[in-house]
């Protein structure tokens, strides 16, 4: 969903393609129940209909299932926002939910193979909150109507702050400095590693026009979301 509305598009429908091991496999029933409740709970709560999907069962997915999710959104072609950070001195702002330790290593796990050792590691699935996502969706779409405030915006997905910050700066050949002490946290004693690689859901990184920060703060506080200036664009 965030991949779509971070570009200024309003999500209107979702689809899914989910693949499980054989029904007789000891993990299939539990995994199927978890995936179905996740899709149903999140999608239904945020109010965007799931209009179709498919399910298959095959032994090649025993213990390592495949879940594909799709969101369709509508945007005006001349009102699309991109994930870039440019303009030396422009503020970098964090908006959405607080950062926790959930999802640490999720991007690595999704590309890894399962072994007996890795099966016992801490879960890397993020803790999602569809009600916060709905607030973030509406707040972002309201923000996009505020002319000239947003230079660039990107959702924090895989690898969290690290990926979004590097990608935004990289697209314009700029640099970025961040003060991690200013990142809203929901757990105590978090390290820089935790902050940079957390994949907590419902978060966005914004490059704003310098001097317009308060307009962004007002919008996100109105929607009862965290908002903070955590850095700025540099030429280094």
Order of alpha helices (4+ residues) and beta strands (2+ residues): alpha-beta-alpha-beta-beta-beta-alpha-alpha-beta-alpha-beta-alpha-beta-alpha-beta
